[in-house]
């Protein structure tokens, strides 16, 4: 009987690492420099707005969002962010 998974991978797992008690040389302790997980999530201040858009525009973004496996609101938000950041630099 052949296993459902791990058939090919089995040959790669046969060689095991053999650790020894040999000296490793001079070691240096490095302080933990990584931030905690809650600081890795970058959050920007968002403001909720109500905005009336053309039906055809929303349908376009919904279609494109589905094609790219994302949210249409996220696409519109990114478009507004790009537009505003570009024009803030030139103003």
KASULBEL-V353223 format. One record per residue. N is the residue number from 1. PSI is psi in whole degrees, 0 to 359 (NA if undefined). OMEGA is omega in whole degrees, -180 to 180 (* if undefined). NEAR is the number of other C-alpha atoms within 8 Angstrom. Layout:
BEGIN
n:psi:omega:near
N:PSI:OMEGA:NEAR
N:PSI:OMEGA:NEAR
END
This chain:
BEGIN
n:psi:omega:near
1:137:-179:2
2:133:178:4
3:148:-180:6
4:323:-179:5
5:158:174:4
6:7:-179:7
7:307:-180:9
8:320:-175:6
9:339:-176:7
10:322:-177:8
11:335:180:7
12:341:-176:7
13:359:-176:7
14:323:-179:6
15:113:-179:5
16:149:178:5
17:131:178:4
18:115:179:4
19:146:179:4
20:170:179:4
21:27:-179:4
22:151:177:4
23:145:-177:4
24:355:-178:5
25:192:-178:4
26:126:-179:4
27:150:179:5
28:127:178:4
29:129:180:4
30:129:178:4
31:148:178:4
32:116:-177:4
33:358:-179:4
34:140:178:4
35:159:176:6
36:158:-176:6
37:324:-178:6
38:342:177:5
39:353:179:7
40:338:180:7
41:112:-179:6
42:119:180:5
43:133:175:4
44:155:177:4
45:121:178:4
46:151:177:4
47:127:177:4
48:134:178:4
49:156:172:4
50:128:-173:4
51:128:177:4
52:122:-180:4
53:159:175:6
54:142:180:6
55:319:-179:6
56:325:179:6
57:315:180:8
58:319:178:10
59:321:178:8
60:310:-179:8
61:323:178:11
62:317:180:10
63:313:-180:8
64:322:179:9
65:319:179:12
66:320:-180:10
67:327:-178:7
68:10:177:6
69:54:178:6
70:185:-179:9
71:139:179:9
72:328:177:12
73:321:179:6
74:320:179:8
75:316:180:11
76:317:179:9
77:317:179:8
78:320:179:8
79:315:179:8
80:319:178:8
81:314:179:8
82:314:-179:8
83:311:-177:8
84:320:-180:8
85:324:179:8
86:316:-176:8
87:340:174:8
88:324:180:7
89:324:-177:6
90:347:-178:5
91:NA:*:4
END
